[in-house]
């Protein structure tokens, strides 16, 4: 494989690339206040090895936490847990459409308080990576663009187009100026150490032909000219213009990244995907802690990586209508911090141990000479060593199925399948990506209120639109998003059809580029059809319909489940009905496309805001009797907030599809009737942030599109009720442990204690948290020893040694300690 180029092998600093402008010029500007941001500091710089902060190269671990996907009351805890997980940096996008929903009118309140979020990160001693974009994708509606941008005359998004560039520069400047005025850039004493302009543009650039490359150069120049005193980066843009840094996004950047496009730029990974975002109709796919750790270690070892950001570290919740097409309300639920902000084990702790192991050897990684060694097709070593002898080695086994024994510097190391061993001082294994000693946890939903009493529920029937109650009419089928301005998921198309009876059955055929279609004839439901995230863009309804002689009202409710978030020419996307016809079997069809169509944007309940306290009081609610499992129904009840601090969720398994509000706050879309291949809903539990709740009489409103039974809804609290851990007597002790012996470490989530030890065995037990048993080797004192050490405590630690259990129960057999504990 050979040695790395001298520019990265040298032990001295490569030529330092400084951001184009001097921060002194900005500091000299009398408009920049120094009132409370702290002392002035040097600009953040970089070279071919790392970002340079206060003259020092830094090895940085980062995690994405998006402020609109959680609540201000959650931010401190999320950031604290990220810091405890070994992160140095919090990364977030800036979401243009929430900040400027109407052109020239800005919103930085509540969940959108970007400054408050960054200041909370700063207060906890972490840095910030600010991805301004302003295109973000992020499975966020319209890729983060405000929909009014669509209607700017002559605009083409994300290319060398003057109207787009004018608005983009205006918003980016707005954000940068806000950060400066709050003294949030690092040279001002703030936490922002790097920013991003654009996002994954290289993927769409060819579609813009000659208008793509000039746009890239313009975006880079525009950003750098804003004089922030910190570097800018572009992810997935291999030709990012100097001095902007090109960075990698993906699952395996240690294998796919082409590397920095200059020897004077560091190797950055802006999105190390911790799982896969979930879409309705699909099963959740998990990424194991071992796989994430392997990818992270390989990027550092093989690509000289010095900045790794986990996307997401906390995914959170797509409140309201913020999710893009078909994306679930829960976002990256199995990230190191789950949707509710609970620690997801073992991912969180396993990565934390990797971070600690890497930082023990940051000096040779950032300053040492790099060499590598190949042992076979699947095994290799990456070594970093300083002139003073400080050394770190990464022993890699790419074989996914077989253990490998390799001899490195006169010592034989046994490498598990698909693993990387991190050797401190190039001798002692301090971490292995495949050896998980962190505890596992089982999250559970506890029912605290069953809303089963029908007397608690009221119902309001949504009116079916018709020609008579139309907002406007036209002789064509309109594009949906342009008509609704993306202010609602719903658009009614209505037409009157004059029917002459004949012998045969009439069929309604509708072709649509929306996501869902519900059809009604003379106020009677006749059928629905929906698409899917990976399905064809065109959905087709072909159904028999009952018609009466004379005029018939055909009402078609076209539904979007989020707007598109990516791709070239986003402003040209078409949604809504494309073709409507009536046909007789074995006869020609009658096309209705150019008939007079009546339109209603949104729902009556939306216009009257019956999900709010005031709007609810004005609505004509009636008894729920005989009104369940019917389409187009609004349901209303109240419930009290659960006691304690555990996160709250609604179980909506009994419902179909719609949206849900708590005290006027939308907690998002639900779609439990769209089952995955395993027969289960993609998401049945929907997060209700504690800050949305009052102690008593919380107003719960649901709009149900297709039919459900709200009486079966339950209010639940979410917690980790069971923890377990298995550690071998040959395991490497944690770098966090004061003991030199391998140990089982257990801890319950905040406010809970270890109530009981469900299982404990020192020996060769088998199984996992849910199912386990004693093997042929077992110490009878296992449970009593663990109970004495753990019961009644928030956390405990038990050394995995025979002396702890009164002797060796089976000499010559490799043993481990496996413990399952319950928390309450």
SULDAZI-V522821 format. One record per residue. N is the residue number from 0. RES is the residue in three letters. SS is DSSP state (hx for helix, st for strand, lp for the rest). PSI is psi in whole degrees, -180 to 180 (999 if undefined). OMEGA is omega in whole degrees, 0 to 359 (NA if undefined). Layout:
BEGIN
N	RES	SS	PSI	OMEGA
N	RES	SS	PSI	OMEGA
END
This chain:
BEGIN
0	UNK	lp	-33	175
1	UNK	lp	170	182
2	UNK	lp	156	177
3	UNK	lp	157	180
4	UNK	lp	151	186
5	UNK	hx	-27	181
6	UNK	hx	-28	179
7	UNK	hx	-11	181
8	UNK	hx	-21	184
9	UNK	lp	149	179
10	UNK	lp	-1	177
11	UNK	lp	164	183
12	UNK	lp	132	173
13	UNK	lp	170	181
14	UNK	lp	123	185
15	UNK	lp	128	175
16	UNK	st	119	181
17	UNK	lp	141	176
18	UNK	lp	142	195
19	UNK	lp	-41	188
20	UNK	lp	155	178
21	UNK	lp	133	177
22	UNK	hx	-24	180
23	UNK	hx	-34	179
24	UNK	hx	-38	178
25	UNK	hx	-42	181
26	UNK	hx	-31	182
27	UNK	lp	-17	180
28	UNK	lp	120	184
29	UNK	lp	-18	181
30	UNK	lp	-12	180
31	UNK	lp	112	182
32	UNK	lp	147	175
33	UNK	lp	23	190
34	UNK	lp	-49	188
35	UNK	lp	11	186
36	UNK	lp	-3	181
37	UNK	lp	-178	185
38	UNK	lp	155	173
39	UNK	lp	143	181
40	UNK	lp	173	179
41	UNK	lp	157	173
42	UNK	lp	153	170
43	UNK	lp	127	182
44	UNK	st	-175	176
45	UNK	st	161	170
46	UNK	lp	-162	184
47	UNK	lp	-3	182
48	UNK	lp	-34	188
49	UNK	lp	169	165
50	UNK	st	145	182
51	UNK	st	117	182
52	UNK	st	123	184
53	UNK	lp	41	176
54	UNK	lp	2	183
55	UNK	st	132	170
56	UNK	st	144	184
57	UNK	st	135	169
58	UNK	lp	118	190
59	UNK	st	132	172
60	UNK	st	133	188
61	UNK	st	159	177
62	UNK	st	138	180
63	UNK	st	125	171
64	UNK	st	118	184
65	UNK	lp	119	186
66	UNK	hx	-37	180
67	UNK	hx	-13	183
68	UNK	hx	8	173
69	UNK	lp	-170	182
70	UNK	lp	156	180
71	UNK	hx	-34	179
72	UNK	hx	-21	178
73	UNK	hx	-25	189
74	UNK	hx	-48	183
75	UNK	hx	-43	181
76	UNK	hx	-42	179
77	UNK	hx	-45	182
78	UNK	hx	-40	177
79	UNK	hx	-46	181
80	UNK	hx	-35	176
81	UNK	hx	-42	179
82	UNK	hx	-43	179
83	UNK	hx	-23	176
84	UNK	lp	6	175
85	UNK	lp	17	178
86	UNK	lp	150	175
87	UNK	lp	-23	191
88	UNK	st	142	168
89	UNK	st	130	180
90	UNK	st	139	174
91	UNK	st	149	166
92	UNK	st	165	167
93	UNK	lp	125	190
94	UNK	lp	100	186
95	UNK	hx	-44	188
96	UNK	hx	-22	176
97	UNK	hx	-24	182
98	UNK	hx	-29	178
99	UNK	lp	67	183
100	UNK	lp	-28	175
101	UNK	st	135	186
102	UNK	lp	126	179
103	UNK	lp	-4	179
104	UNK	st	120	190
105	UNK	lp	151	180
106	UNK	lp	115	176
107	UNK	lp	40	183
108	UNK	lp	159	173
109	UNK	hx	-127	180
110	UNK	hx	-16	183
111	UNK	hx	12	182
112	UNK	lp	82	183
113	UNK	hx	-43	181
114	UNK	hx	-45	179
115	UNK	hx	-41	179
116	UNK	hx	-48	182
117	UNK	hx	-39	179
118	UNK	hx	-32	176
119	UNK	hx	-40	175
120	UNK	hx	-46	181
121	UNK	hx	-43	182
122	UNK	hx	-27	180
123	UNK	lp	10	171
124	UNK	lp	20	179
125	UNK	lp	161	176
126	UNK	st	172	179
127	UNK	st	135	169
128	UNK	st	115	189
129	UNK	st	110	181
130	UNK	st	92	186
131	UNK	st	-33	177
132	UNK	st	-101	2
133	UNK	lp	-1	168
134	UNK	lp	128	184
135	UNK	lp	-24	189
136	UNK	lp	-97	168
137	UNK	lp	23	182
138	UNK	lp	33	182
139	UNK	st	142	187
140	UNK	hx	135	179
141	UNK	hx	27	177
142	UNK	hx	16	181
143	UNK	hx	-9	179
144	UNK	lp	140	171
145	UNK	lp	143	187
146	UNK	hx	-24	179
147	UNK	hx	-22	179
148	UNK	hx	-31	179
149	UNK	hx	-31	186
150	UNK	hx	5	177
151	UNK	lp	126	183
152	UNK	lp	134	174
153	UNK	lp	14	187
154	UNK	lp	142	166
155	UNK	lp	122	185
156	UNK	lp	147	164
157	UNK	lp	50	174
158	UNK	lp	-177	182
159	UNK	lp	72	183
160	UNK	lp	121	189
161	UNK	hx	-45	179
162	UNK	hx	-42	180
163	UNK	hx	-46	182
164	UNK	hx	-36	180
165	UNK	hx	-47	181
166	UNK	hx	-37	178
167	UNK	hx	-48	180
168	UNK	hx	-38	179
169	UNK	hx	-44	182
170	UNK	hx	-43	179
171	UNK	hx	-42	178
172	UNK	hx	-40	178
173	UNK	hx	-46	181
174	UNK	hx	-46	180
175	UNK	hx	-44	179
176	UNK	hx	-37	177
177	UNK	hx	-44	178
178	UNK	hx	-41	179
179	UNK	hx	-44	183
180	UNK	hx	-28	177
181	UNK	lp	3	179
182	UNK	lp	52	185
183	UNK	lp	-8	174
184	UNK	st	149	186
185	UNK	hx	-46	181
186	UNK	hx	-20	177
187	UNK	hx	-3	186
188	UNK	lp	6	181
189	UNK	lp	-176	186
190	UNK	lp	-11	186
191	UNK	st	118	183
192	UNK	st	-13	180
193	UNK	st	149	179
194	UNK	st	161	177
195	UNK	st	138	173
196	UNK	st	141	186
197	UNK	lp	-176	184
198	UNK	lp	113	175
199	UNK	lp	41	185
200	UNK	hx	-31	182
201	UNK	hx	-25	182
202	UNK	hx	-27	182
203	UNK	lp	-9	186
204	UNK	hx	-42	182
205	UNK	hx	-29	181
206	UNK	hx	-20	181
207	UNK	hx	0	175
208	UNK	lp	-126	186
209	UNK	hx	-10	180
210	UNK	hx	0	179
211	UNK	hx	-60	183
212	UNK	hx	-42	178
213	UNK	hx	-32	178
214	UNK	hx	-41	178
215	UNK	hx	-46	181
216	UNK	hx	-41	179
217	UNK	hx	-46	182
218	UNK	hx	-43	180
219	UNK	hx	-46	181
220	UNK	hx	-42	179
221	UNK	hx	-46	182
222	UNK	hx	-49	183
223	UNK	hx	-35	181
224	UNK	lp	-11	179
225	UNK	lp	-6	169
226	UNK	lp	63	180
227	UNK	lp	-18	182
228	UNK	lp	9	176
229	UNK	lp	157	182
230	UNK	st	159	171
231	UNK	st	151	176
232	UNK	st	160	171
233	UNK	st	125	179
234	UNK	st	149	183
235	UNK	lp	48	176
236	UNK	lp	85	188
237	UNK	lp	-25	181
238	UNK	lp	30	178
239	UNK	lp	125	185
240	UNK	lp	143	175
241	UNK	lp	142	3
242	UNK	lp	16	181
243	UNK	lp	138	184
244	UNK	st	131	172
245	UNK	st	136	183
246	UNK	st	171	186
247	UNK	st	145	167
248	UNK	st	145	175
249	UNK	st	-174	181
250	UNK	lp	-37	190
251	UNK	lp	61	183
252	UNK	hx	-19	174
253	UNK	hx	-17	179
254	UNK	hx	-31	189
255	UNK	hx	-21	185
256	UNK	lp	130	180
257	UNK	lp	-14	179
258	UNK	lp	168	177
259	UNK	lp	148	182
260	UNK	lp	10	174
261	UNK	lp	143	177
262	UNK	lp	-12	181
263	UNK	lp	10	178
264	UNK	lp	145	180
265	UNK	lp	168	181
266	UNK	st	111	185
267	UNK	st	143	178
268	UNK	st	106	186
269	UNK	st	-22	179
270	UNK	st	97	170
271	UNK	st	102	191
272	UNK	st	120	185
273	UNK	lp	-17	174
274	UNK	lp	-162	176
275	UNK	lp	134	178
276	UNK	lp	150	187
277	UNK	lp	141	175
278	UNK	st	153	179
279	UNK	lp	135	181
280	UNK	lp	-1	180
281	UNK	lp	155	174
282	UNK	lp	150	176
283	UNK	lp	139	175
284	UNK	lp	128	183
285	UNK	lp	146	170
286	UNK	lp	124	186
287	UNK	lp	155	176
288	UNK	hx	-37	180
289	UNK	hx	-41	183
290	UNK	hx	-42	178
291	UNK	hx	-45	181
292	UNK	hx	-41	178
293	UNK	hx	-49	182
294	UNK	hx	-41	181
295	UNK	hx	-49	181
296	UNK	hx	-37	181
297	UNK	hx	-40	179
298	UNK	hx	-42	179
299	UNK	hx	-42	185
300	UNK	hx	-46	191
301	UNK	hx	-27	181
302	UNK	lp	10	180
303	UNK	lp	35	184
304	UNK	st	139	180
305	UNK	st	3	178
306	UNK	st	119	178
307	UNK	st	123	177
308	UNK	st	129	178
309	UNK	st	124	178
310	UNK	st	110	355
311	UNK	st	157	170
312	UNK	st	-36	167
313	UNK	st	116	182
314	UNK	lp	-49	177
315	UNK	lp	-148	190
316	UNK	st	134	173
317	UNK	lp	83	182
318	UNK	lp	156	175
319	UNK	lp	-131	182
320	UNK	lp	31	188
321	UNK	lp	-18	182
322	UNK	st	152	175
323	UNK	st	-175	191
324	UNK	lp	119	174
325	UNK	lp	3	182
326	UNK	st	137	183
327	UNK	lp	165	179
328	UNK	lp	-40	173
329	UNK	st	133	186
330	UNK	lp	123	179
331	UNK	lp	53	185
332	UNK	lp	-27	184
333	UNK	lp	29	170
334	UNK	lp	172	181
335	UNK	lp	-33	169
336	UNK	st	123	188
337	UNK	lp	-177	184
338	UNK	lp	-33	185
339	UNK	lp	-4	182
340	UNK	lp	6	176
341	UNK	lp	148	179
342	UNK	st	127	180
343	UNK	lp	111	183
344	UNK	lp	149	9
345	UNK	lp	6	187
346	UNK	hx	-50	185
347	UNK	hx	-50	184
348	UNK	hx	-37	180
349	UNK	hx	-44	177
350	UNK	hx	-36	177
351	UNK	hx	-39	178
352	UNK	hx	-36	176
353	UNK	hx	-45	180
354	UNK	hx	-44	180
355	UNK	hx	-41	180
356	UNK	hx	-41	180
357	UNK	hx	-43	185
358	UNK	hx	-21	174
359	UNK	lp	-23	182
360	UNK	lp	33	182
361	UNK	hx	-30	182
362	UNK	hx	-53	178
363	UNK	hx	-31	179
364	UNK	hx	-38	186
365	UNK	hx	-20	185
366	UNK	hx	-15	188
367	UNK	lp	165	174
368	UNK	st	137	182
369	UNK	st	135	169
370	UNK	st	167	176
371	UNK	st	165	184
372	UNK	st	135	178
373	UNK	st	132	180
374	UNK	lp	-33	180
375	UNK	lp	-168	180
376	UNK	lp	-32	188
377	UNK	lp	-7	184
378	UNK	st	138	180
379	UNK	st	164	178
380	UNK	st	144	175
381	UNK	st	125	189
382	UNK	st	136	175
383	UNK	st	126	184
384	UNK	st	136	178
385	UNK	lp	167	177
386	UNK	lp	-25	180
387	UNK	lp	-1	176
388	UNK	lp	-4	177
389	UNK	lp	137	193
390	UNK	st	146	170
391	UNK	st	140	179
392	UNK	st	146	175
393	UNK	st	114	178
394	UNK	st	118	189
395	UNK	st	132	171
396	UNK	st	107	180
397	UNK	lp	-15	182
398	UNK	lp	122	185
399	UNK	lp	-10	189
400	UNK	lp	-18	187
401	UNK	lp	142	171
402	UNK	lp	145	179
403	UNK	st	136	173
404	UNK	st	120	180
405	UNK	st	150	178
406	UNK	st	119	182
407	UNK	st	119	180
408	UNK	lp	50	174
409	UNK	lp	12	176
410	UNK	st	137	179
411	UNK	st	130	178
412	UNK	st	135	177
413	UNK	st	118	184
414	UNK	st	121	175
415	UNK	lp	162	177
416	UNK	lp	141	183
417	UNK	lp	76	182
418	UNK	st	162	172
419	UNK	st	125	174
420	UNK	st	130	178
421	UNK	st	118	184
422	UNK	st	113	174
423	UNK	st	134	183
424	UNK	lp	21	180
425	UNK	lp	22	181
426	UNK	lp	-47	190
427	UNK	st	125	178
428	UNK	st	118	179
429	UNK	st	-14	179
430	UNK	st	143	171
431	UNK	st	130	186
432	UNK	lp	-26	184
433	UNK	lp	-7	182
434	UNK	lp	96	183
435	UNK	lp	112	177
436	UNK	lp	-6	178
437	UNK	lp	152	180
438	UNK	lp	155	170
439	UNK	st	161	178
440	UNK	st	150	178
441	UNK	st	116	179
442	UNK	st	138	180
443	UNK	st	155	177
444	UNK	st	119	180
445	UNK	st	124	179
446	UNK	st	124	178
447	UNK	st	-14	177
448	UNK	st	122	177
449	UNK	st	116	186
450	UNK	lp	49	192
451	UNK	lp	-18	182
452	UNK	lp	112	182
453	UNK	hx	-25	180
454	UNK	hx	-20	180
455	UNK	hx	-11	188
456	UNK	lp	145	172
457	UNK	st	160	184
458	UNK	st	148	175
459	UNK	st	125	182
460	UNK	st	126	176
461	UNK	lp	136	182
462	UNK	lp	135	175
463	UNK	lp	126	184
464	UNK	lp	156	178
465	UNK	lp	179	176
466	UNK	lp	-37	188
467	UNK	lp	-32	183
468	UNK	lp	29	184
469	UNK	lp	149	173
470	UNK	lp	-36	177
471	UNK	st	165	180
472	UNK	st	158	176
473	UNK	st	159	183
474	UNK	lp	44	177
475	UNK	lp	165	176
476	UNK	lp	118	184
477	UNK	lp	151	174
478	UNK	lp	135	192
479	UNK	hx	-51	185
480	UNK	hx	-36	178
481	UNK	hx	-29	182
482	UNK	hx	-42	182
483	UNK	hx	-14	186
484	UNK	lp	28	179
485	UNK	lp	28	178
486	UNK	lp	-9	181
487	UNK	lp	157	175
488	UNK	lp	-12	196
489	UNK	st	138	173
490	UNK	st	123	176
491	UNK	st	130	169
492	UNK	st	125	180
493	UNK	st	143	180
494	UNK	st	148	176
495	UNK	st	132	184
496	UNK	st	124	180
497	UNK	st	116	188
498	UNK	st	130	171
499	UNK	lp	120	185
500	UNK	lp	148	174
501	UNK	lp	173	181
502	UNK	lp	102	180
503	UNK	lp	175	183
504	UNK	lp	129	174
505	UNK	st	146	180
506	UNK	st	138	174
507	UNK	st	125	178
508	UNK	st	124	181
509	UNK	st	131	173
510	UNK	st	131	186
511	UNK	st	150	172
512	UNK	lp	18	168
513	UNK	lp	-173	184
514	UNK	lp	-29	181
515	UNK	st	148	176
516	UNK	st	130	173
517	UNK	st	131	184
518	UNK	st	139	179
519	UNK	st	139	175
520	UNK	st	121	183
521	UNK	lp	45	177
522	UNK	lp	8	177
523	UNK	st	132	179
524	UNK	st	132	181
525	UNK	st	-13	178
526	UNK	st	161	178
527	UNK	st	159	172
528	UNK	st	150	176
529	UNK	st	161	177
530	UNK	lp	-161	179
531	UNK	lp	167	185
532	UNK	lp	-39	184
533	UNK	lp	6	182
534	UNK	lp	-180	178
535	UNK	lp	149	183
536	UNK	lp	-22	183
537	UNK	lp	124	174
538	UNK	st	148	186
539	UNK	st	126	172
540	UNK	st	126	180
541	UNK	st	100	190
542	UNK	st	144	174
543	UNK	st	146	180
544	UNK	lp	146	175
545	UNK	lp	124	179
546	UNK	lp	149	175
547	UNK	lp	161	179
548	UNK	lp	135	181
549	UNK	st	-147	186
550	UNK	st	133	177
551	UNK	st	137	179
552	UNK	st	119	177
553	UNK	st	119	182
554	UNK	st	124	183
555	UNK	st	117	178
556	UNK	st	110	180
557	UNK	st	132	189
558	UNK	st	132	170
559	UNK	lp	140	173
560	UNK	lp	69	185
561	UNK	lp	156	178
562	UNK	st	162	180
563	UNK	lp	154	185
564	UNK	lp	2	187
565	UNK	lp	175	178
566	UNK	lp	161	179
567	UNK	lp	153	177
568	UNK	lp	48	180
569	UNK	hx	-33	183
570	UNK	hx	-10	182
571	UNK	hx	4	183
572	UNK	lp	144	181
573	UNK	lp	134	173
574	UNK	lp	159	179
575	UNK	lp	-171	187
576	UNK	st	139	177
577	UNK	st	-32	183
578	UNK	st	138	176
579	UNK	st	132	180
580	UNK	st	155	172
581	UNK	st	131	179
582	UNK	st	154	174
583	UNK	st	146	180
584	UNK	lp	133	179
585	UNK	lp	23	178
586	UNK	lp	165	180
587	UNK	lp	150	181
588	UNK	st	156	177
589	UNK	st	115	182
590	UNK	st	132	183
591	UNK	lp	7	187
592	UNK	lp	-38	185
593	UNK	lp	16	172
594	UNK	lp	174	176
595	UNK	lp	116	181
596	UNK	st	136	177
597	UNK	st	145	186
598	UNK	st	142	168
599	UNK	st	121	180
600	UNK	st	120	177
601	UNK	lp	-173	184
602	UNK	lp	155	176
603	UNK	hx	-43	180
604	UNK	hx	-34	176
605	UNK	hx	-46	181
606	UNK	hx	-38	181
607	UNK	lp	-2	179
608	UNK	lp	50	183
609	UNK	lp	-4	174
610	UNK	lp	-9	179
611	UNK	lp	165	178
612	UNK	hx	-50	183
613	UNK	hx	-47	180
614	UNK	hx	-35	179
615	UNK	hx	-37	181
616	UNK	hx	-29	183
617	UNK	hx	-12	182
618	UNK	lp	152	180
619	UNK	lp	84	180
620	UNK	lp	150	176
621	UNK	st	177	181
622	UNK	st	147	182
623	UNK	lp	-9	184
624	UNK	lp	127	179
625	UNK	lp	21	182
626	UNK	lp	15	175
627	UNK	lp	160	178
628	UNK	lp	38	176
629	UNK	lp	152	181
630	UNK	lp	159	172
631	UNK	lp	56	180
632	UNK	st	137	171
633	UNK	st	134	180
634	UNK	st	146	185
635	UNK	st	137	171
636	UNK	st	-179	173
637	UNK	st	158	176
638	UNK	st	158	178
639	UNK	lp	150	179
640	UNK	lp	137	176
641	UNK	lp	148	177
642	UNK	lp	157	176
643	UNK	lp	-168	184
644	UNK	lp	-1	181
645	UNK	lp	145	177
646	UNK	st	154	185
647	UNK	st	144	177
648	UNK	st	151	172
649	UNK	st	134	172
650	UNK	st	111	185
651	UNK	lp	28	184
652	UNK	lp	-25	183
653	UNK	lp	-4	183
654	UNK	lp	178	180
655	UNK	lp	-84	181
656	UNK	st	139	178
657	UNK	st	-147	180
658	UNK	st	154	184
659	UNK	st	140	181
660	UNK	st	144	173
661	UNK	st	118	181
662	UNK	lp	39	177
663	UNK	lp	-7	179
664	UNK	st	125	178
665	UNK	st	124	175
666	UNK	st	6	171
667	UNK	st	176	175
668	UNK	st	149	169
669	UNK	st	152	179
670	UNK	st	71	184
671	UNK	lp	-14	179
672	UNK	lp	-16	179
673	UNK	lp	96	187
674	UNK	st	149	173
675	UNK	lp	178	183
676	UNK	lp	-20	178
677	UNK	lp	4	178
678	UNK	lp	3	181
679	UNK	lp	154	175
680	UNK	st	149	175
681	UNK	lp	-35	178
682	UNK	lp	128	177
683	UNK	lp	-20	179
684	UNK	st	131	185
685	UNK	st	122	188
686	UNK	st	131	173
687	UNK	st	102	181
688	UNK	lp	142	179
689	UNK	hx	-34	182
690	UNK	hx	-14	176
691	UNK	hx	-13	191
692	UNK	lp	148	166
693	UNK	lp	168	178
694	UNK	lp	-41	186
695	UNK	lp	156	169
696	UNK	lp	55	175
697	UNK	st	130	183
698	UNK	st	120	178
699	UNK	st	122	179
700	UNK	st	134	174
701	UNK	st	141	166
702	UNK	st	121	182
703	UNK	st	121	183
704	UNK	lp	-45	195
705	UNK	lp	-15	178
706	UNK	lp	126	178
707	UNK	lp	174	181
708	UNK	lp	98	183
709	UNK	hx	-18	181
710	UNK	hx	-20	181
711	UNK	hx	1	179
712	UNK	lp	142	176
713	UNK	st	150	171
714	UNK	st	130	187
715	UNK	st	154	167
716	UNK	st	145	184
717	UNK	st	133	178
718	UNK	st	163	174
719	UNK	st	107	187
720	UNK	st	-17	181
721	UNK	st	133	175
722	UNK	st	150	178
723	UNK	st	157	180
724	UNK	st	143	175
725	UNK	st	125	179
726	UNK	st	131	180
727	UNK	st	154	177
728	UNK	lp	-15	178
729	UNK	lp	3	181
730	UNK	lp	151	175
731	UNK	lp	127	178
732	UNK	lp	145	179
733	UNK	lp	144	177
734	UNK	lp	-15	178
735	UNK	lp	-14	188
736	UNK	lp	137	175
737	UNK	lp	-23	180
738	UNK	lp	147	176
739	UNK	lp	1	180
740	UNK	lp	146	173
741	UNK	lp	143	185
742	UNK	st	150	169
743	UNK	st	126	177
744	UNK	st	126	178
745	UNK	st	142	172
746	UNK	st	148	178
747	UNK	lp	162	178
748	UNK	lp	168	185
749	UNK	lp	134	175
750	UNK	lp	3	181
751	UNK	lp	154	179
752	UNK	lp	162	176
753	UNK	st	112	185
754	UNK	st	-39	183
755	UNK	st	155	172
756	UNK	st	111	182
757	UNK	st	-33	182
758	UNK	st	142	174
759	UNK	st	134	177
760	UNK	st	123	169
761	UNK	st	109	185
762	UNK	st	-135	179
763	UNK	lp	54	179
764	UNK	lp	169	181
765	UNK	st	163	174
766	UNK	st	-168	181
767	UNK	lp	-164	183
768	UNK	lp	-36	187
769	UNK	lp	-32	181
770	UNK	lp	130	187
771	UNK	st	168	178
772	UNK	st	164	179
773	UNK	lp	137	178
774	UNK	lp	-161	181
775	UNK	lp	-17	179
776	UNK	lp	125	184
777	UNK	st	134	175
778	UNK	lp	125	182
779	UNK	lp	-19	181
780	UNK	lp	2	187
781	UNK	hx	-54	187
782	UNK	hx	-42	182
783	UNK	hx	-38	179
784	UNK	hx	-45	182
785	UNK	hx	-41	179
786	UNK	hx	-43	180
787	UNK	hx	-36	184
788	UNK	hx	-24	194
789	UNK	hx	-37	190
790	UNK	lp	133	180
791	UNK	lp	-1	183
792	UNK	lp	156	175
793	UNK	lp	-35	181
794	UNK	st	162	179
795	UNK	st	165	180
796	UNK	st	133	180
797	UNK	st	123	179
798	UNK	st	140	180
799	UNK	lp	77	179
800	UNK	lp	150	182
801	UNK	hx	-30	181
802	UNK	hx	-29	179
803	UNK	hx	-25	187
804	UNK	hx	23	174
805	UNK	lp	20	177
806	UNK	lp	172	183
807	UNK	lp	115	182
808	UNK	lp	-18	182
809	UNK	lp	85	181
810	UNK	lp	141	179
811	UNK	lp	-10	178
812	UNK	lp	131	177
813	UNK	lp	130	187
814	UNK	lp	160	174
815	UNK	st	164	174
816	UNK	st	123	178
817	UNK	st	127	183
818	UNK	st	136	172
819	UNK	st	124	183
820	UNK	st	151	176
821	UNK	st	144	181
822	UNK	st	144	176
823	UNK	lp	999	NA
END
